[in-house]
Amino acid sequence: MQKWFQYCARMIRQPRAAALSMLREKEAVKLGFLYTVGFSFLYSLTSLLLYWRGNLPQGALLPISPEHWYLYQAFYTIPVGFVSIALLAVIAHGLARLLGGSGRWQDSWMLLSLASTLPWFFFTWLPETAFALIGRPFPWGATVEIVRQIIPALWQVVLGILVLRSAQQIAWWKSLVCILIGTIPFVFLFALFIR
């Protein structure tokens, strides 16, 4: 677990150096799984807390009553989180290999799992959990909510480009293409299922 936290801290301070140091990690698959499922589990707990506090989602796309949304979300967050990040990693890794990349799948999985969860931890999980714990609805309006979603999305894309480039040893523009295409199902699944 100590390694898990060290990699997170280093990815914030020095993302490229962190990615390079993480290459050939013996426990890459396990670490990728821990980042993905760990974050999804935390978000599931927050969803339960939001349900118990009576919070209602905004802009729900599925035919689930607003009163029960967060209860359902608590149960499907882990599979949705896992599948969305796994699809991102599979697509980005596969495209990178087609574009001349030479890295291991395990490295792409681990690095993209961390790059995909770290930004959302700070901009969604922390504030939502804090307000759920104190029993208050989110105090920000629509503009702040949009910004709160755009910042981690951009951070995720930038980190994704850096880590995939490191893992696959490809040009930045190839990494950009792979990440943008790989992010499409991630965005779709999160927009559909997560509030």
Secondary structure, DSSP 8 states (H G I E B T S, - for coil): -HHHHHHHHHHHH-HHHHHHHHTT-TTHHHHHHHHHHHHHHHHHHHHHHHHHTT---SS--SS--GGGHHHHHHHHHHHHHHHHHHHHHHHHHHHHHHTT----HHHHHHHHHHHHHHHHIIIIIHHHHHHHHHT------HHHHHHHHHHHHHHHHHHHHHHHHHHHT--HHHHHHHHHHHHHHHHHHHHHH--
